[in-house]
Amino acid sequence: MLSILEYLCINAIKTPVSKYHIINKVPSIKQQRKDRISDIMLTLEKQGLISSIKTSDSTFYYVTEKGFEAYSRWVKGFLNFTRSAYGLEDTNSS
């Protein structure tokens, strides 16, 4: 969930992205089932951290101001700490 929020904050600020794009571009969630990703996206949206634009073909997601503030305030630090603790390379340093 937090990795998706991070991806939207870093890589999709100006252009909303589809769930398909998120599934294929966020390395830490590639093993998740599509229905689980849908549930995560719905949860993030219900919490006001992301918003969606529905078209006839797809749904596109972008981070809200509340989501960006949460990422800046604590999500970024938590993910960096977790990656460090597990010896994982942080590819999203900013």
Contact map, one row per residue, 1 for C-alpha under 8 A:
1111100000000000000000000000000000000001100100000000000000000000000000000000000000000000000000
1111110000000000000000000000000000000000000000000000000000000000000000000010001000000000000000
1111111000000000000000000101100000000000000000000000000000000000000000000000001000000000000000
1111111100000000000001000100000000000000000000000000000000000000000000000000000000000000000000
1111111110000000000000000000000000000000000000001100000000000010001000100000000000000000000000
0111111111000000000000000000000000000000000000000000000000000000000000100011000000000000000000
0011111111110000000001000100000000000000000000000000000000000000000000000000000000000000000000
0001111111111000000000000000000000000000000000000000000000000110000000000000000000000000000000
0000111111111000000000000000000000000000000000000000000000000010001100100000000000000000000000
0000011111111000000000000000000000000000000000000000000000000000000000000000000000000000000100
0000001111111000000000000000000000000000000000000000000000000000000000000000000000000000000000
0000001111111111100000000000000000000000000000000000000000000110000000000000000000000000000000
0000000111111111000000000000000000000000000000000000000000000110000000000000000000000000000000
0000000000011111000000000000000000000000000000000000000000000000000000000000000000000000000000
0000000000011111100000000000000000000000000000000000000000000100000000000000000000000000000000
0000000000011111110000000000000000000000000000000000000000011100000000000000000000000000000000
0000000000010011111011000000000000000000000000000000000000011100000000000000000000000000000000
0000000000000001111111000000000000000000000000000000000001111000000000000000000000000000000000
0000000000000000111111100000000000001100000000000000000000111000000000000000000000000000000000
0000000000000000011111110000000000000000000000000000000000000000000000000000000000000000000000
0000000000000000111111111000000000000000000000000000000000000000000000000000000000000000000000
0001001000000000111111111100000000000000000000000000000000000000000000000000000000000000000000
0000000000000000001111111100110001001000000000000000000000000000000000000000000000000000000000
0000000000000000000111111110010000000000000000000000000000000000000000000000000000000000000000
0000000000000000000011111110000000000000000000000000000000000000000000000000000000000000000000
0011001000000000000001111111110000000000000000000000000000000000000000000000000000000000000000
0000000000000000000000011111110000000000000000000000000000000000000000000000000000000000000000
0010000000000000000000000111111000000000000000000000000000000000000000000000000000000000000000
0010000000000000000000100111111100000000000000000000000000000000000000000000000000000000000000
0000000000000000000000110111111100000000000000000000000000000000000000000000000000000000000000
0000000000000000000000000001111110000000000000000000000000000000000000000000000000000000000000
0000000000000000000000000000111111011000000000000000000000000000000000000000000000000000000000
0000000000000000000000000000001111111000000000000000000000000000000000000000000000000000000000
0000000000000000000000100000000111111100000000000000000000000000000000000000000000000000000000
0000000000000000000000000000000011111110000000000000000000000000000000000000000000000000000000
0000000000000000000000000000000111111111000000000000000000000000000000000000000000000000000000
0000000000000000001000100000000111111111100000000000000000000000000000000000000000000000000000
0000000000000000001000000000000001111111110000000000000000000000000000000000000000000000000000
0000000000000000000000000000000000111111111000000000000000000000000000000000000000000000000000
1000000000000000000000000000000000011111111100000000000000000000000000000000000000000000000000
1000000000000000000000000000000000001111111110000100000000000000000000000000000000000000000000
0000000000000000000000000000000000000111111111000000000000000000000000000000000000000000000000
0000000000000000000000000000000000000011111111100000000000000000000000000000000000000000000000
1000000000000000000000000000000000000001111111111100000000000000000000000000000000000000000000
0000000000000000000000000000000000000000111111111111000000000000000000000000000000000000000000
0000000000000000000000000000000000000000011111111000000000000000000000000000000000000000000000
0000000000000000000000000000000000000000001111111100000000000000000000000000000000000000000000
0000000000000000000000000000000000000000000111111110000000000001011000000000000000000000000000
0000100000000000000000000000000000000000000111111110000000000011111101000000000000000000000000
0000100000000000000000000000000000000000100110111111000000001111001000000000000000000000000000
0000000000000000000000000000000000000000000010011111100000001111000000000000000000000000000000
0000000000000000000000000000000000000000000010000111110000111100000000000000000000000000000000
0000000000000000000000000000000000000000000000000011111000111000000000000000000000000000000000
0000000000000000000000000000000000000000000000000001111101110000000000000000000000000000000000
0000000000000000000000000000000000000000000000000000111111110000000000000000000000000000000000
0000000000000000000000000000000000000000000000000000011111000000000000000000000000000000000000
0000000000000000000000000000000000000000000000000000001111100000000000000000000000000000000000
0000000000000000010000000000000000000000000000000000011111110000000000000000000000000000000000
0000000000000000011000000000000000000000000000000001111011111000000000000000000000000000000000
0000000000000001111000000000000000000000000000000001111001111100000000000000000000000000000000
0000000000000001111000000000000000000000000000000111100000111110000000000000000000000000000000
0000000100011011100000000000000000000000000000000111000000011111000000000000000000000000000000
0000100110011000000000000000000000000000000000001110000000001111111100000000000000000000000000
0000000000000000000000000000000000000000000000011110000000000111111100000000000000000000000000
0000000000000000000000000000000000000000000000001000000000000011111110000000000000000000000000
0000000000000000000000000000000000000000000000011000000000000011111111000000000000000000000000
0000100010000000000000000000000000000000000000011100000000000011111111100000000000000000000000
0000000010000000000000000000000000000000000000001000000000000011111111110000000000000000000000
0000000000000000000000000000000000000000000000000000000000000000111111111000000000000000000000
0000000000000000000000000000000000000000000000001000000000000000011111111110000000000000000000
0000110010000000000000000000000000000000000000000000000000000000001111111111000000000000000000
0000000000000000000000000000000000000000000000000000000000000000000111111111000000000000000000
0000000000000000000000000000000000000000000000000000000000000000000011111111100000000000000000
0000000000000000000000000000000000000000000000000000000000000000000001111111110000000000000000
0100010000000000000000000000000000000000000000000000000000000000000001111111111000000000000000
0000010000000000000000000000000000000000000000000000000000000000000000111111111100000000000000
0000000000000000000000000000000000000000000000000000000000000000000000001111111110000000000000
0000000000000000000000000000000000000000000000000000000000000000000000000111111111000000000000
0110000000000000000000000000000000000000000000000000000000000000000000000011111111100000000000
0000000000000000000000000000000000000000000000000000000000000000000000000001111111110000010000
0000000000000000000000000000000000000000000000000000000000000000000000000000111111111000000000
0000000000000000000000000000000000000000000000000000000000000000000000000000011111111100000000
0000000000000000000000000000000000000000000000000000000000000000000000000000001111111111110000
0000000000000000000000000000000000000000000000000000000000000000000000000000000111111111110000
0000000000000000000000000000000000000000000000000000000000000000000000000000000011111111000000
0000000000000000000000000000000000000000000000000000000000000000000000000000000001111111000000
0000000000000000000000000000000000000000000000000000000000000000000000000000000000111111100000
0000000000000000000000000000000000000000000000000000000000000000000000000000000000111111110000
0000000000000000000000000000000000000000000000000000000000000000000000000000000000110011111000
0000000000000000000000000000000000000000000000000000000000000000000000000000000100110001111110
0000000000000000000000000000000000000000000000000000000000000000000000000000000000000000111110
0000000001000000000000000000000000000000000000000000000000000000000000000000000000000000011111
0000000000000000000000000000000000000000000000000000000000000000000000000000000000000000011111
0000000000000000000000000000000000000000000000000000000000000000000000000000000000000000000111
